[in-house]
Amino acid sequence: MEHVTLITGASTGMGFALAEEFARHHHDLVLVGKDGGALSSAKKRLVDSYGVKVETIEIDLRDGNSAENIYSFCREHKINVEVLVNNASGGTFGPFKNSSAVDNETNVQLDIVTPLDLTYLFLHDMNEKHHGYIMNVSSTAAFQPGPNLAVFYASKSFVLSFTEALAVEEEKSGVIISCFCPGPIRTEFLEESGMDKSKIVKKFKPIDPQKAANEAYKALMKGKVVVIPGFKNKRRAFDVRILSRKCVRHLMKNITSPIVDEK
């Protein structure tokens, strides 16, 4: 396979929306995820709808060896990854003291360490060719702290900072580096993480994943470094820069607090 887009967390939600967007633009795909059945279903839909070639890698990205195993698979099968999309993410809603240490560590592995390792491995190949694209999926969460989602917000801040720095390092290499920072998206991740129980979804209406994917794709191809879909999300990211840190902390405490049943 030549000129392939590899997407993590690609079987459902935002990952699948991104896979559809790249397939619509005639990219062959490598879909990475931990649910083999969901990957097979996603593959069939993409092949039937767009006629692209699709490989799947069933792997748990919370495993410390997952990045090396993905890279080895691509080398072994002579898959030339032109676009790397680090999309997979995890999070747990609630006070940090009530969280599981194991969940926190595995979420950091998923949100930070594995994308870091994948970027390191595939970036060297792209540098040799003087061509390639890397999209790291962050969030509007990256621009401020998030009480009740402390680890998730901090992880997304890391992704944004790392990607911006890498974009500067690689600006003359022929490799395009982009950070996609959507707000809440209408996917199953909201329920899985518990974010559907927070005021975030009530205050900021989740956006359609396909619309977000279309904006992310176009921005990547144009070489935009930081991509925030939607005017309200852009405004949020700007507003927290002009408010005091104390004000931002307490504002976010209200926004990320649980929804109270008013009945």
C-alpha positions in Angstrom: 0.0 0.0 0.0 1.3 3.5 -0.9 0.2 6.9 0.3 -1.8 5.7 3.3 -3.5 7.4 6.1 -3.2 5.7 9.5 -5.8 6.7 12.1 -5.9 5.5 15.7 -9.3 5.0 17.4 -10.7 4.8 13.9 -13.6 2.3 14.2 -16.2 4.7 15.6 -16.9 8.3 16.5 -14.5 11.0 15.5 -11.9 8.5 14.3 -14.4 7.0 11.9 -15.5 10.4 10.7 -11.9 11.3 9.9 -11.5 7.9 8.2 -14.5 8.7 6.0 -13.1 12.1 5.2 -9.8 10.8 4.1 -11.4 8.0 2.1 -13.6 10.5 0.4 -10.4 12.1 -0.8 -9.1 8.8 -2.1 -6.7 7.9 0.7 -6.1 4.2 1.4 -6.3 3.6 5.2 -5.0 1.7 8.1 -7.6 1.7 10.9 -6.2 1.1 14.4 -8.4 0.1 17.5 -9.0 -2.4 20.2 -12.3 -3.8 19.0 -11.8 -6.2 16.1 -15.5 -6.4 15.3 -15.9 -2.7 15.1 -12.8 -2.4 12.9 -14.2 -5.0 10.5 -17.5 -3.2 10.3 -15.8 0.1 9.7 -13.5 -1.4 7.0 -16.5 -2.9 5.1 -18.4 0.4 5.2 -15.4 2.4 3.9 -14.5 -0.1 1.2 -18.1 -0.4 0.0 -18.7 3.4 0.0 -15.4 4.7 -1.3 -13.6 1.8 -2.9 -10.4 2.4 -1.0 -7.9 -0.2 0.3 -8.2 -0.7 4.1 -6.0 -2.5 6.5 -6.9 -3.0 10.2 -4.8 -3.4 13.3 -6.5 -4.7 16.4 -4.5 -3.5 19.3 -4.9 -1.8 22.7 -3.2 1.6 22.5 -2.9 1.6 26.3 -0.2 -1.1 25.9 3.3 0.4 26.2 4.4 -1.6 23.2 1.5 -0.7 20.9 3.3 2.1 18.9 6.3 -0.1 18.1 4.0 -3.0 17.1 1.9 -0.7 14.8 5.1 0.6 13.2 6.5 -2.9 12.8 3.2 -4.1 11.2 3.5 -1.3 8.6 7.1 -2.0 7.8 6.4 -5.7 7.5 3.5 -5.2 5.1 5.3 -2.4 3.2 2.7 0.2 4.1 3.9 3.7 3.3 2.2 5.9 5.9 1.9 9.4 4.4 -0.5 10.7 7.0 -0.5 9.8 10.7 -3.6 10.8 12.7 -3.3 10.3 16.4 -7.0 10.4 17.3 -7.6 7.8 20.1 -8.3 9.3 23.5 -9.6 8.4 26.9 -10.9 10.3 30.0 -12.7 9.8 33.2 -15.3 12.3 34.6 -15.2 13.1 38.4 -12.9 14.4 41.1 -9.3 13.2 40.8 -9.3 11.8 44.3 -12.1 9.4 43.4 -10.4 8.2 40.2 -8.5 5.0 39.7 -4.7 5.2 39.6 -4.7 2.5 37.0 -7.2 4.4 34.8 -5.3 7.6 35.1 -2.0 5.9 34.1 -3.6 4.1 31.1 -5.3 7.3 30.0 -2.0 9.1 30.0 -0.5 6.2 28.0 -3.4 6.5 25.5 -3.5 10.3 25.3 0.2 11.2 25.5 2.7 8.3 25.4 1.4 6.3 22.5 0.8 9.3 20.2 4.3 10.6 21.2 5.9 7.2 20.3 3.9 6.9 17.0 4.9 10.4 16.0 8.6 9.7 16.8 8.6 6.5 14.7 6.7 7.7 11.6 8.3 11.2 11.6 11.7 9.7 10.8 10.3 8.0 7.7 8.6 11.2 6.6 11.8 13.1 7.1 13.7 10.7 4.8 11.1 11.4 2.1 10.8 15.1 2.9 7.0 14.6 2.8 4.2 13.7 5.2 1.4 14.9 7.4 0.9 14.4 11.2 -2.4 15.4 12.8 -2.7 15.1 16.6 -6.2 15.4 17.9 -6.4 17.5 21.0 -9.4 19.5 22.2 -10.6 22.9 23.3 -9.8 21.4 26.7 -6.2 22.1 25.9 -6.6 25.9 26.6 -7.6 25.7 30.3 -7.6 23.4 33.3 -10.7 21.2 33.8 -11.9 20.4 37.3 -13.5 17.0 37.4 -11.7 16.1 34.2 -8.2 17.1 35.4 -6.2 14.4 33.7 -8.0 14.6 30.4 -7.6 18.4 30.2 -3.9 18.3 31.2 -3.3 15.6 28.6 -4.9 17.6 25.8 -2.7 20.6 26.9 0.4 18.4 26.4 -0.8 17.4 23.0 -1.3 21.0 21.9 2.0 22.3 23.3 3.9 19.3 21.8 2.3 19.7 18.4 2.9 23.4 18.2 6.6 23.0 19.1 7.0 20.1 16.6 5.4 22.2 13.8 8.1 24.8 14.3 10.9 22.2 14.3 9.6 20.6 11.1 8.5 23.8 9.2 11.3 23.3 6.5 11.3 19.5 6.5 8.4 19.0 4.1 6.4 17.4 6.9 3.1 19.2 7.9 2.2 19.1 11.6 -1.3 20.0 12.7 -3.2 20.0 16.0 -7.0 19.6 15.7 -8.8 21.0 18.8 -12.6 20.4 18.6 -15.0 21.1 21.3 -17.6 18.5 22.5 -18.4 16.2 19.5 -21.6 14.2 19.2 -20.0 10.7 19.7 -20.1 7.8 22.1 -17.0 9.2 23.8 -19.1 11.7 25.8 -21.0 8.8 27.4 -17.9 6.5 27.8 -15.9 9.2 29.6 -18.9 10.4 31.7 -18.7 13.9 30.1 -22.4 13.6 29.2 -23.0 14.0 33.0 -21.3 17.4 33.0 -22.7 20.9 32.2 -20.3 21.0 29.2 -22.8 19.3 27.0 -25.6 21.5 28.2 -23.6 24.7 27.7 -21.8 23.9 24.5 -23.9 21.9 22.0 -21.8 19.0 20.7 -21.0 19.4 17.0 -21.4 16.9 14.2 -18.3 14.7 13.8 -18.4 14.7 10.0 -18.5 18.4 9.8 -15.6 18.6 12.2 -13.6 16.0 10.2 -14.1 18.0 7.0 -12.7 21.1 8.6 -9.8 19.1 10.1 -8.9 17.6 6.7 -9.0 20.9 4.8 -6.9 22.6 7.5 -4.3 19.9 7.5 -3.9 20.0 3.7 -3.5 23.8 4.0 -0.8 23.4 6.6 -2.6 25.1 9.5 -1.0 24.3 12.8 -3.9 24.9 15.3 -7.4 24.1 14.1 -10.5 24.9 16.2 -13.8 24.2 14.4 -16.7 26.5 15.1 -16.9 30.2 16.1 -18.0 29.5 19.7 -15.1 27.2 20.2 -12.6 29.7 18.8 -14.1 32.3 21.1 -13.7 30.1 24.1 -10.0 29.5 23.3 -9.5 33.2 22.9 -11.4 34.3 26.0 -9.4 32.2 28.5 -6.2 34.0 27.3 -7.5 37.4 28.4 -9.0 36.3 31.8 -7.0 35.8 34.9 -5.9 32.3 35.7 -8.0 32.4 38.9 -11.1 33.5 37.0 -10.5 30.7 34.4 -10.2 28.0 37.1 -13.4 28.9 38.8 -15.3 29.4 35.5 -14.2 25.9 34.4 -15.2 24.5 37.8 -18.8 25.6 37.0 -18.7 24.4 33.4 -17.3 21.0 34.2 -19.5 20.3 37.3 -22.1 17.6 37.2 -25.6 18.3 35.9 -28.0 18.6 38.8 -31.4 17.0 38.3 -33.8 19.9 38.7 -36.9 17.7 39.1 
